[in-house]
Amino acid sequence: MSNLRELYQELILDHNKNPRNYGRPAQTTHEAHGHNPLCGDRVTVYLTVNNGRVEDIGFEGKGCAISTASASMMTQMLKGKSVEECHAIFNSFHDLVTGKSCPVESLNQLGKLAVFSGVRDFPARVKCASLAWHTMQAALHDQKDPVSTE
């Protein structure tokens, strides 16, 4: 368990200091805004979807280390995936962080994102970890209202 905790800390710190895919891609087809009023995290997720596949994804915003790292790792995971795969990965990630049963094949699908399993023990942090994910879902569904974790 301490190895997972160490990996968690290492990945969170790395992705917080050096977020991947930070910024708006040149061409976008979808975007959504999200806000966590509890801690002040804000995120905008940008997607370029072509023929049912996420060709590019980026994010901008300001938030805690967990929120930023989750958004960064999400963009790495979803780039190149089909919209259907994005929804499936969202569901697996959401089950993982909320403590719902997460089958082994779902954990395998999540790869390094599995380090977020520990946030389920801290309900306020679940919202930090899942904000970008809910915002990505809203973008894929062309939801115009901002996403809120409340």
N, C-alpha and C positions, 0 to 999 in steps of 0.2 A: 504494500500500500504506500510506503514512503517513496518508492520509485515513481509511482503515478503522481504523487503530490509534488515531487521534485520536477518531473516533466511538466506538470501543470504550471508551476511557478516559472519555469524556464520559458515555456511557450508564451504564456501570458505577457511576461516582461518583454520578450523579443518582439512579439506582434504589436505591443503597445508602443514601444520605442520606434519600431520600423514597420508601420502598417503597410501591408501589401495592397495594391490596387486602390490606393487612396487618391481620390480625385474623380472628376467627371470624365468618362471616356469621350472621345471626339464625336462619335455618333451615338445617340441613345434613342431608344424607342419607348422605354418605360422608366418611370421614376416615382418614388414615393418618399414621404417624410415621416419620421417617427420621433416620439418624445417619451421620455420616462420622467414624469413630474416628481416622482419620489426623490430622485437623485440629480435630476437635471440633464441626463444624457439626451443628446439630440443626434439624429442620423438621417441622412438622405442616401437612398440606394438608387443607383443608376444601372439600367440594363440595356444591352443591345441584343434583341432577340431577332433571329432570322431563321425562317423555316423550322420553327419550333425548338430552336437550340439557342442557348445563351452564348453568344459570340464574345461578348465583353461585359464586364461588370465592374463597378467601382462604387466607392462610398465617400462621403464627406460628413464631418460632424465633430462633435466634441463630447467626450464622455470619460467615464472611469476606465481603468485598465482592462477590466473584464469586457466591457462593452466594445471598446476599440479592438481588442484582440479577437473577440468573437466575430465582429464584422470583417476584419482582415482575413481570418481563417475561412469564413463563409465564402468570401469572394474567390479565394484560391480553390475551394472545393467545387464551386458551382460553375466556374468558367468552363465552357465547352460541353456542359451537360444539357440534356433535353429538358424542356419545361416539366415534363412528367417526372424525370429524375430529380429535379429541384424540389418538387412537391414531396416526393418520397423521402428525400434527405431531410427536408424541413420536419416532416412528421417524426422521423427517427431521432433527430436532434431534440425536438420538443419533448418527446417521450423520455429521452435520456435526462434532460435537465429538470424535468418536473417529477421524475421518480416513477413514471409509469414503466411497466415492463418493457424492456428493450431486448428483443431477441439477439442472439449471437450474430446472426447475419447482418442485422442492422448496425451492431457495433463495428463489425468488419467494414461495412459500407462507410461509416463515419471516420475511420482512420484516426488521425491525430485529434479530431474533434471530441473523441471519447474522453479526453482529459477534463472536459467540462462536467463530467458526471458528478463531481464533488459539489457543484453549486446547488444541487437539489436539497442539500442540508441547510441552505441559507436562502429562504424564500425571496428576500429582497434582491439577492444576487441573480436569481433565476430571471428576473425582469431585465437585468443588465445584459445577461448572456443572450437572451432571446429577442431583444429589441430589433436588432438588424435583421434577424430572420423573419419576424412578423412584418417588418417594413418591406423586405424583399417579396414576401407573399402578396402584400398590398400592391406593389409595383406590377407584379405579374398579372394581377386581377384589375389593373387600371383603376385602383381605388384612389379617389381624389382627396378624401378626408385624411388628415394626418393620423397615423397610428399612435395610440396611447397605450401604455402598459397598465393604466388604471381603468 
